[in-house]
Amino acid sequence: MDTQVFKELIKESIREVLREERLTLCQILLPDVSKKELQEIEQKFGSPSNYNKEEFINMTDWVKHGG
């Protein structure tokens, strides 16, 4: 294996680990919500299944690839 291929392999591995750690950090930072709080939120804002899908932007690729 030449040096350049090895460097690229290491870079990709580090990117993957950083992505996983960033997602873990996001999960840790999200507060827990009790059933009562969740009911209050749903009463105030409704259910996401009832939202107009045209008003949303799919951010999946942005989150996966860091912008």
N, C-alpha and C positions, 0 to 999 in steps of 0.2 A: 504494500500500500504506500503510495507516495505521500509526501508531506501535505500537499494541498488538499487531497481527498481526506486525509486525517483531520486537518483543520476544519474543513467544512462539516465533517461528522461531529466534531466537538461543538462547533457553533450551533448546529441544529439541535443537538442534545441539550445544550444550555438553554436555547429558546424554549424548547418543550418543557423543561423543568420550570423555567420562569413563568410560562403560561399557567401551568398547574398550580404553582404557588400563588400567583395572582388571583386565580379563581378561589383557592382555599382562603386567602385573606378576605376576599369579598364575602364569602360565606360566614366567616367569623365576625365580620363587622356588621352584618345584618342582624338587627335585633329580633329576638323571639317575640311572637305575637300570640296572646292568649285567644281562646275561642271567642270570648266576649269582645275583645278588640277587633278581631276579624269580622265579627257580625256588624259592629259599628262601622267599619270601613266599607263593607259591602252595602250597608244601608245608605251610606253617604254617596258612594261612587258607583254602586251597582256591580254586577258581575262582569269580569273581562269578556266572557263569552257573548255579552250583549253589546260590546263596544263596536264602533264602526271600524272595520279592518283597514279602510282606506286612509284613516287618520294616523296609522302607525308606519314606522320605518323599521325594516328588519336590520338589526344591528349585529346579528350573529357573526358575520365575517369580520366586522370591525373589532368585535371583542376577541375573537379567535386570533386575529393577526395584529392586534395592537394599533389599529387605526389605519 
